[in-house]
Amino acid sequence: MAKVNFDREKEQRDTERKKLGLYLRLRHAAEKLREEADNVVQRLGFNMWSAHRKVSTPQIQMTDRADFDEAWNHLEMFPATLSFDLDLIRSELPRALKLLKSIPETDTAEVPITGFGDFHPLGEYRTIAEKIVRAADRIVQKLDSEIVTFRI
């Protein structure tokens, strides 16, 4: 009986260790994406203090990360509330990157004081970035509250 209990506890610790690794990798990816998306929002959004801002696509590039796919593939290891934000990022980020690819890297756009409207590709890109900022922020907050509960 002691051997059975030992094996069960070892398996539970191994599962918790794997879960913690997934949580930490996703948290890091979400934090980095949140920073990149926030940069997009700041550069392309309303700014009454800077009239003639110029921006090129490399300055507002967001990075697709495999960690979101890995998390999706192990969704059963995460709190259910995380699935909506994870799905949003997995669906919206590729759409945003496709939008950005439609603009040549050599082009420089002058950003109006009011920012780009939703009918401009960069305005739509900014709107997606705003959604990603909120989703990534919720992921980070939820993971932070989960990570502190681990006892390995």
N, C-alpha and C positions, 0 to 999 in steps of 0.2 A: 504494500500500500504506500509506503514511503517513496518508493521508486516512481510510482504513478503520479503522486503529488509533485515530486521533484521535476519530472518530465513536463507536467502540465504547467508548472510555474516557469520553467525554462522556455517553453513555447510561448507563454504569455509575455515574458520579457523580450523575447526575440520579435514578436509581433509589435510590441510597443516601441522597440528600437527602430524597426522598419517604418512604423507610422510616424515617429518623431522625425526621421530623416525626410520622409515625404513632406511633412508639414514645414520643416525648415527650408527645404528647397523651393517649395511653392511660395512661402513667405518672402524669400529673397527675390524670386522672379517677379512677384506682385509688387514689391517695393520698388524695384528697378523700373518696371513698366509704369508704375504710378508717377515716378519722377520724370520719365520721358514724356508721358502723356500730359503731365502738368506743364512741362516746357512748351509743348505744342499749344496748349490753351493760352499760356502767357504770351507767346509770340504771335499768335493769330487772332487773339480776342481783342475786346475793347481795351483801349489804353489812352486816356485823355491827356497823358503827360508826354507822349511820344508821337508826334504827328507823322513823320515820314520814316517808318520802319521798313527795312528791307529784309527779306528772308529768302533763303534758298532751301531746296528740299533736304540736303544733308543736315541742315540745322534743326530740322523738325522730324527727323526719322525716328520712328518707334521700331523696336526690335521684337520679332516673333521669337518666342522662347519655347523650347521643347518641354519645359517643366509643366506647362499648362496641359499639354497632351498627356504627359505622364500622370498628372493628378487626375485627369479625366479617366484614364485607363484604370486607376485605382480609386475610383469615386466612392466605393464602399468603405474606404478607410477614413473618409472625411465627414464632418457634420453635414446633414442634408441641406441646411441653409446655404452652404457654400456653392452648391451645384448651380444655382441660378446665375451667380456672378461669374463663376468659372465658365459657364456656357456662353454668357455674354461676351467675355473676353475672347473665347475661342472662335466665336462667329464674327464679332465686330473687328477684331484686329486684322485678320486677313483682308477684310473689305476695305479697311482704312489704308493698308499697305498697297492694295491694288489701285486705289484712288491716287495715292502719292506717286506711284509708278507712271501714271498717265501724264505727269508733269515732268518735263526734261530736267535732269539734275543741273544743267547749266543755266536754267532760267532763274531769275531773281524776281520775286514779286514784291511790290510795294504794298504794305498793309495799311488800309485806311484806319483812321482813329477809331471807328466803330467796329473794326475787325471785319473779317469776311463774312458775308451772309451765307445762308445755307444753300443758296443756288450756285455758289462758286465751289469748285472742287475742294479748295482749301478751307472753305467754310464748313462743308460737310465733313472734311477730315477733322476739323476742330471740334465739331459736335460729337463725333465718334470718340475723340480723345477725352472729352468731358465725361462721357458715359464710362469710359475705361478708368478714368481717375476715380470716380465714385465706386465702381465695382472693385478695383484693386484695393482701395482704401478699406472697404468692408471686408475683403478677404484678409488683409493684414490684421485688422482689429479682431476678427473672429479667430484667426490662427493664434494671435498673441494670447487670447483668453484660453485657448485650448493648450498651448505649449506649456504654460505654467503649471498645468495639472499633471504633467508627466512625472513619474517616479521610476526611474530606471536604475 
